[in-house]
Amino acid sequence: MKTKLFFFYSLFSISIFFAQHKKIGKLTISGAEKIKIDYLKKILTCKEGTILDSILLKEDVTFLKRLPAIRNATFKVFDNVKNYNVEILLEENFTIIPEFNFWTTTNQQFAYKVGLYDYNFLGRNITFGGFYQKNAFNSYGLNFNAPSFFSKKWGLALNFLDWKSKEPLYIENGTANYLYNNVSYEVLGLYQINLKQNLDFGINFFSEKYRYLTGATSPNIPQNLNLDKTLLKLVYSYNNLNYFYQYVSGFKSTLYAQYVFTENNFQDEFLIAWNDFFYYKRVGKKGNWANRVRLGLASNDDTPFAPFALDNNVNLRGVGILIDRGTGTFVLNTEYRHTVYDKKWLAIQTNIFTDFGSWRNPGGQLNDILKSENLRIFSGFGLRFISKKIYNATFRIDYGFKVLDKNNNANGGIVFGVGQYF
């Protein structure tokens, strides 16, 4: 009798186990227009014939929402007794984005930058495109980035850059203006560790040329300099962000490490590393609190070519263009974004912000970052015009004014660009 009871109990338990672990009978993806369905099924964890796991399904949807081609993604599950049918519903972005910026330089020359990028090239989540810039000098670049080029986890990036710009270098007796030319060729391997972690690594071969234009001179600083360099690059990213149209929540951290070696009598080999920490929080239905902290250090050479720059478009809005350089940096950007208009294709946000920054002087001490004379604080407000159907189509304009800056005569200014500031 006990043997029979044990047999029926075991049979009942097995039937319950399999009833609760039914497989995905059919996986349907709706709403895909340009992006290829076979590509999506290749990179999704949940596949037909596998046991339905709600956690993995939610992770797949989160992953899809991070793709440039996908504006939003949801899913539905249908129970058909024997198994489950899963439908993933997509809203696609338009991903062929032209780029056009124009501005006037300090000597009132007209400058512009034009480019074209497809962030879903061939329908397979490949970024491909390039730009041309006329800023008294000619610059151009080409970029190819395919995160799933070899497999779901392994990808490839190829980049070429020929960049020319007028760069101010700060020396003891004033400011010197140089023509800076960087020609580089870069190859990167891309590896997706899991949903939250990615690793990029590779090599960059580049040449740097400096040619004196105007300003102060020093017998210790050459007026013409040609350097051939090799750069080893490592980027580690932890991404736990969740997107809902223009709103972002969660935490992200990205570590950049570069080792540059060269053979010349003017610059030594050097190491540079910095980490960007991001924290976003939804505030009510229309608010978004956004934060970025950057900590960075480089080899502490006493040189005007220090790698960390103080600049409007990088860290402190309103401070000016290439105001100073350092071999260490601490930056905190914090802002509150509030949606004041939200329709099917367009959203408008207002924002208020404060940007803090401090630098270690070239050849200085680490506690330079704590000194009040190296601290800059700018605050301000701005607008965001956001297309909800075009990837990264956010036009931003900010006005930042000086709160604290003992080394700069600038009292503030307007900063504009494409994409959120961070």
Secondary structure by P-SEA (a helix, b strand, c coil): caaaaaaaaaaaaaaaaaaacccccbbbbcccccccaaaaaaaccccccccccaaaaaaaaaaaaaccccccccbbbbbcccbbbbbbbbbbcccbbbbbbbbbccccccccccccccccccccbbbbccccccccccccbbbbbbccccccccbbbbbbbbcccbbbbbcccbbbbbbbbbbbbbbbbbbcccccbbbbbbcccbbbbbbbcccccccccccbbbbbbbbbbbbbbbbbccccccccbbbbbbbbbbbbbbbccccccbbbbbbbbbbbbbccccbbbbbbbbbbccccccccccccccccccccccccccccccccbbbbbbbbbbbccccccbbbbbbcccccbbbbccccccccccccccbbbbbbcbbbbbcccccccbbbbbbbbbccccccccccbbbbbccccc
